[in-house]
Amino acid sequence: MTRKGLVAAALLLAPVAGQAQELTLDQRVERMEAEADIRRVLVEYGAYLDARDYAGYAGLFAQQGEWVGGFGTFTGPQAIEAMLVENLGTPEPGFVNTSNFHMITNPLIAIDGERATVTSRYLFWSADPSNRPTPSIAGRYVDEFVREGGAWKIARRTTWGQIPFRDPAAPATGAPPYSGPSVEERLRRAEDILAIQRVIVDYAARIDAQDFDAYVDLFAEDGIWQNGTVVHQGRAAIKAMLVGIFGNPSEGYVNSESYHLVSNPQVEVNGDRATARSRHLLIMRGEGGSPTPELTGLYEDEFVRVDGEWKIARRVDNPVMPTREEWLKEMQARQAGR
């Protein structure tokens, strides 16, 4: 703080008897009310920013109020609101911030008639990967206030990052501090992962039931099924492959000879695309009718969201035990012995 600022703060905070005698009762009340109003603006600034209430935030500034920070200098509530939308994004309806917040502390307020100078500190907290509050940026605000239309407004706010240091005159580098996903984003991700896991299970159920139409419906229109160098693209081609392997099932078909187990799903979602890996185990009727494990493998999948539903864009089936070649020979021998 400058020498002038230190003197102003000392004069404001020191309960000098002579100073109190110079002010009338009305002046003393007005002074305390002004300081209370300015303190409220400081707190509301953080509250509006955390809630992404950009209109409320911008409304704290005077008509020609300036915001100065890493994104540049912006004048007037409309320009300040637009700056927030551009850099922080528009919140979804009903947004509730559960991932970050500002703490506003240590206000020093020096009032001079219809104007005031103010400094305060802020500490920005965000959730770490274990959802624990973690300090991200420590800084200070240097403000000029003006009384406009009977209300105290910010005439100029300069925001300084102190730890780590960030000069407000320097352009912002990279994205704003990571604030973590919103509760709506977290919910959407969980829903997407569960929906994709459901497709993986449905895949096994539908091939076991030899419901080929339902099976190919799990693929996108141009979806790909691949096993080694064998590639079938499009629903019609994939269905033709199944009919070639199994034939057309009889009416009321019930599979009492085999079924697939799927396990260990690993799903990574990125917007409207996703990747997944899962294990599969084919159980067939063995000697004496006992269930016998015949083939185990790994599915490597690419998914795409189509009209709100997750579809398989590409499935690569990797036999593990026995190998692809060993399994092909075994199946050919079984078909020849029928």
C-alpha positions in Angstrom: 0.0 0.0 0.0 1.2 3.6 -0.7 2.2 6.0 2.0 -1.0 8.0 1.2 -3.1 4.8 1.6 -1.5 4.0 4.9 -2.2 7.4 6.3 -5.8 7.3 5.0 -6.3 3.9 6.6 -4.8 5.0 9.9 -7.0 8.1 10.1 -10.1 6.0 9.4 -9.3 3.3 12.0 -8.0 5.5 14.8 -10.7 6.6 17.3 -9.5 10.2 17.6 -11.7 12.2 20.0 -11.2 15.4 18.1 -12.4 13.8 14.9 -15.5 12.4 16.5 -16.3 15.9 17.8 -16.0 17.4 14.3 -18.8 15.1 12.9 -22.4 15.6 13.6 -24.5 12.6 14.6 -26.1 12.5 11.1 -22.6 12.5 9.5 -21.4 9.7 11.8 -24.5 7.6 11.0 -24.0 8.2 7.3 -20.4 7.3 7.5 -21.1 4.0 9.2 -23.9 3.2 6.8 -21.6 3.9 3.8 -19.0 1.6 5.2 -21.6 -1.1 5.8 -22.9 -0.7 2.2 -19.4 -1.0 0.7 -18.6 -4.1 2.8 -21.8 -5.6 1.5 -20.8 -4.9 -2.1 -17.4 -6.6 -1.5 -19.2 -9.7 -0.2 -21.8 -9.7 -3.0 -19.1 -9.4 -5.6 -17.8 -12.8 -4.5 -21.3 -14.3 -4.1 -22.5 -13.2 -7.6 -19.3 -14.5 -9.2 -19.5 -17.9 -7.5 -23.2 -18.2 -8.5 -22.3 -17.1 -12.0 -25.0 -14.4 -11.7 -23.2 -12.2 -14.2 -26.0 -9.6 -14.3 -26.0 -9.2 -10.5 -22.2 -9.0 -10.6 -22.1 -6.4 -13.3 -24.8 -4.4 -11.5 -22.3 -3.7 -8.7 -20.4 -1.4 -11.0 -21.2 2.2 -11.8 -22.4 3.2 -15.3 -18.8 4.0 -16.3 -17.3 1.6 -13.8 -14.1 -0.2 -14.9 -12.9 -3.8 -14.3 -9.2 -4.3 -14.7 -7.6 -7.7 -14.7 -6.0 -10.5 -16.7 -8.7 -10.5 -19.3 -8.2 -6.8 -20.0 -10.0 -3.6 -19.1 -13.8 -3.3 -19.5 -16.0 -0.3 -18.9 -19.7 -0.4 -17.9 -21.9 -3.2 -16.6 -22.9 -4.4 -20.1 -19.2 -4.9 -21.2 -18.3 -6.4 -17.8 -21.1 -8.9 -18.1 -20.2 -9.8 -21.6 -16.5 -10.4 -20.5 -17.7 -12.9 -17.9 -19.9 -14.8 -20.4 -17.0 -14.9 -22.9 -14.4 -16.1 -20.5 -16.4 -18.2 -18.0 -19.2 -19.5 -20.2 -23.0 -19.3 -19.7 -24.2 -21.3 -16.7 -26.9 -23.9 -17.3 -30.4 -23.2 -15.8 -30.6 -23.9 -12.1 -26.8 -23.8 -11.8 -25.5 -24.4 -8.2 -21.8 -24.1 -7.7 -20.5 -27.0 -5.6 -16.9 -26.9 -6.9 -15.4 -23.4 -6.0 -15.9 -20.2 -4.0 -14.3 -16.9 -3.1 -13.5 -15.8 0.4 -13.3 -11.9 0.8 -11.5 -10.6 3.8 -9.5 -7.7 5.3 -11.4 -4.7 3.9 -9.8 -1.3 4.5 -12.2 1.5 3.6 -11.4 5.2 3.4 -14.5 7.4 2.7 -14.3 10.9 1.3 -17.7 12.3 0.7 -19.3 10.7 -2.3 -16.2 8.6 -3.1 -14.1 5.9 -1.3 -11.0 3.9 -1.8 -11.0 0.3 -0.7 -8.6 -2.6 -0.5 -9.5 -6.2 0.3 -8.0 -9.7 0.0 -9.5 -12.7 -1.6 -8.7 -16.4 -1.6 -10.2 -18.6 -4.3 -10.9 -22.2 -3.3 -11.7 -25.1 -5.6 -12.3 -28.8 -5.2 -9.4 -31.2 -5.7 -9.9 -34.6 -7.2 -11.0 -36.0 -3.9 -13.6 -33.2 -3.5 -11.6 -31.4 -0.8 -11.4 -27.6 -0.7 -8.0 -26.5 -2.0 -6.7 -22.9 -2.2 -5.9 -21.9 -5.8 -5.2 -18.2 -5.9 -4.5 -15.6 -3.2 -4.9 -12.0 -4.3 -6.2 -8.5 -3.5 -8.7 -6.0 -4.9 -7.8 -2.3 -5.1 -11.1 -0.4 -5.6 -12.5 3.1 -6.1 -16.1 3.5 -5.1 -18.6 6.2 -6.0 -22.1 6.9 -4.7 -24.4 6.8 -7.8 -28.1 7.2 -7.5 -27.9 6.9 -3.7 -26.1 3.5 -3.9 -22.4 2.8 -3.6 -21.0 1.3 -6.8 -17.6 0.2 -8.0 -16.0 3.0 -10.1 -12.8 1.0 -10.7 -11.7 -2.4 -9.6 -8.2 -3.8 -10.2 -7.6 -7.4 -9.3 -4.1 -8.6 -8.4 -3.0 -12.2 -8.1 -0.4 -12.4 -5.4 0.2 -16.1 -4.9 0.9 -17.0 -7.6 1.7 -13.4 -8.7 -0.2 -12.0 -11.6 0.1 -8.5 -12.8 -3.4 -7.1 -13.7 -1.9 -5.3 -16.7 -0.6 -8.6 -18.1 -2.9 -10.5 -20.4 -4.4 -13.7 -19.1 -2.6 -16.8 -20.1 -4.5 -20.1 -20.7 -7.9 -20.8 -19.3 -9.3 -19.5 -16.0 -8.4 -21.5 -12.9 -9.9 -25.0 -13.0 -13.1 -25.0 -11.0 -14.1 -28.6 -11.4 -17.2 -29.9 -13.1 -20.6 -28.6 -11.9 -23.1 -31.0 -10.3 -25.0 -31.2 -13.6 -21.9 -32.1 -15.5 -21.0 -34.8 -12.9 -24.5 -36.2 -13.2 -24.4 -36.2 -17.0 -21.0 -38.0 -16.9 -22.4 -40.7 -14.5 -25.5 -41.1 -16.7 -23.3 -41.5 -19.8 -21.1 -44.1 -18.2 -24.0 -46.2 -17.0 -25.7 -45.9 -20.4 -22.6 -47.2 -22.1 -22.2 -50.0 -19.6 -25.8 -51.0 -20.4 -25.0 -51.2 -24.1 -22.1 -53.5 -23.3 -24.4 -55.8 -21.4 -27.2 -55.5 -23.9 -24.8 -56.6 -26.6 -24.2 -59.9 -24.9 -27.9 -60.5 -24.1 -29.0 -59.8 -27.7 -26.4 -62.0 -29.4 -27.2 -64.8 -26.9 -30.9 -64.4 -27.8 -30.0 -64.3 -31.5 -32.1 -61.1 -31.7 -30.1 -59.8 -34.6 -32.2 -56.7 -35.3 -31.9 -55.6 -31.7 -28.2 -56.4 -31.8 -27.4 -54.3 -34.8 -29.5 -51.5 -33.4 -26.8 -51.1 -30.8 -24.5 -49.8 -33.6 -24.5 -46.5 -35.3 -25.8 -46.5 -38.9 -22.2 -46.8 -40.2 -20.9 -48.6 -37.1 -18.0 -51.1 -37.6 -17.6 -54.6 -36.2 -14.0 -55.9 -36.4 -12.2 -59.1 -35.5 -8.7 -59.2 -36.7 -8.7 -58.4 -40.4 -12.4 -59.2 -40.7 -14.3 -55.9 -40.9 -18.1 -55.4 -41.4 -19.5 -51.9 -41.6 -23.1 -50.8 -41.4 -26.0 -52.5 -39.7 -27.0 -54.6 -42.8 -23.5 -56.0 -43.2 -23.2 -56.8 -39.5 -26.6 -58.6 -39.5 -25.6 -60.6 -42.6 -22.5 -61.7 -40.8 -24.5 -63.0 -37.9 -27.0 -64.9 -40.1 -24.0 -66.4 -41.9 -22.6 -67.7 -38.6 -25.8 -68.7 -36.8 -28.4 -69.0 -39.5 -31.9 -67.5 -39.0 -33.3 -68.4 -35.5 -36.5 -70.3 -35.4 -39.6 -68.6 -34.0 -39.6 -68.6 -30.2 -35.9 -69.4 -30.1 -34.4 -69.9 -26.7 -30.7 -70.3 -26.4 -29.9 -73.3 -24.1 -26.4 -73.9 -25.5 -24.3 -70.8 -24.7 -24.1 -67.4 -23.2 -21.7 -64.5 -22.8 -20.4 -63.0 -19.6 -19.1 -59.4 -19.8 -17.0 -57.8 -17.1 -14.4 -55.2 -16.1 -15.9 -52.3 -18.1 -13.7 -49.2 -18.4 -15.4 -46.2 -19.9 -14.0 -42.7 -20.7 -16.5 -40.1 -21.9 -15.4 -37.0 -23.9 -18.5 -35.0 -24.9 -20.5 -36.9 -27.5 -17.7 -39.5 -28.0 -16.5 -42.2 -25.6 -14.1 -45.2 -25.5 -14.6 -48.4 -23.6 -12.8 -51.7 -22.8 -14.4 -54.8 -21.4 -13.7 -58.5 -21.0 -15.9 -61.2 -22.4 -16.2 -64.9 -21.6 -18.2 -67.4 -23.7 -19.8 -70.2 -21.8 -21.1 -73.2 -23.8 -22.7 -76.5 -22.9 -20.0 -79.1 -22.4 -20.0 -82.8 -21.9 -22.8 -84.0 -19.7 -24.5 -80.6 -20.2 -22.1 -78.8 -17.8 -21.3 -75.1 -18.4 -17.8 -74.9 -19.9 -15.7 -71.8 -20.6 -14.8 -71.8 -24.3 -13.5 -68.4 -25.3 -12.3 -65.3 -23.5 -11.4 -62.0 -25.1 -11.3 -58.2 -24.9 -13.7 -55.7 -26.5 -12.2 -52.3 -27.5 -15.0 -49.9 -28.3 -15.6 -46.4 -29.7 -19.0 -44.9 -28.9 -20.9 -42.0 -30.3 -24.0 -40.2 -29.1 -26.7 -40.3 -31.8 -30.0 -38.4 -31.1 -29.4 -38.7 -27.4 -28.5 -42.4 -27.4 -25.1 -44.0 -27.1 -24.3 -46.2 -30.1 -21.3 -48.3 -31.0 -19.2 -46.5 -33.6 -16.6 -49.3 -33.7 -16.2 -52.5 -31.8 -12.9 -54.5 -32.1 -13.3 -58.1 -30.7 -9.9 -59.4 -29.6 -10.0 -63.2 -28.7 -7.4 -64.0 -26.1 -7.8 -67.6 -25.0 -7.8 -69.4 -27.4 -6.3 -67.2 -30.1 -8.3 -66.0 -33.0 -6.7 -68.6 -35.3 -7.2 -71.4 -32.8 -10.8 -70.6 -32.2 -11.5 -70.4 -36.0 -10.1 -73.9 -36.5 -12.1 -75.2 -33.6 -15.4 -73.7 -34.9 -14.7 -75.1 -38.4 -14.2 -78.5 -37.0 -17.4 -78.3 -35.0 -19.4 -77.2 -38.0 -17.9 -80.0 -40.1 -18.9 -82.6 -37.5 -22.5 -81.5 -37.5 
